[in-house]
Amino acid sequence: MGELITWIVPYRMAQKLPFDVDYSVMNTFCEFYQTLLKFINFKLFTGVGLEYPPVLSDEHEFDHTKIFEQ
């Protein structure tokens, strides 16, 4: 019918997860790391006088000049 079709084929070998890794510890570390990054972003935003999390307008524009006012 004249239509271009892109066929995606999955990789033949599936990933095998090792059994000697404690995934609950890795999950706890990831949760801690996400919380730490949120706190660092909060401190950086409030340090330059911006509110965190940033509120975007409907046009999704961000006033970059406000960062360099200090």
SVG drawing of the C-alpha trace seen along z (x, -y; Angstrom):
<svg xmlns="http://www.w3.org/2000/svg" viewBox="-2 -42 28 58">
<polyline fill="none" stroke="black" stroke-width="0.4" points="0.0,0.0 3.0,-2.3 3.5,-2.9 6.9,-2.7 6.9,-0.3 9.7,-0.2 9.8,3.2 11.4,3.3 12.7,6.7 13.7,7.2 17.2,8.3 17.5,12.1 19.2,12.5 17.3,11.4 19.1,9.7 19.9,12.1 19.9,10.6 22.5,12.0 21.1,13.7 23.9,12.5 22.8,8.8 20.5,7.5 18.0,5.5 16.2,4.2 19.4,2.4 19.8,1.0 16.2,-0.2 16.7,-1.9 19.9,-3.6 18.0,-4.9 15.2,-6.3 17.8,-8.0 19.6,-9.4 16.4,-10.9 15.5,-12.5 19.1,-13.9 18.9,-15.4 15.5,-17.0 17.0,-18.6 20.1,-19.8 17.9,-21.3 15.7,-23.0 18.8,-24.5 20.2,-25.7 16.9,-27.3 16.2,-29.0 19.9,-30.2 19.4,-32.3 15.9,-33.5 13.7,-31.2 10.9,-29.0 11.2,-25.2 9.7,-23.4 9.5,-25.9 6.1,-26.9 5.8,-27.1 3.2,-29.2 0.9,-27.8 3.4,-28.9 6.1,-26.9 8.5,-29.8 11.0,-30.3 12.5,-33.7 16.3,-33.0 17.2,-36.6 15.9,-36.1 18.8,-33.7 21.5,-36.3 20.0,-39.3 22.1,-38.7"/>
</svg>
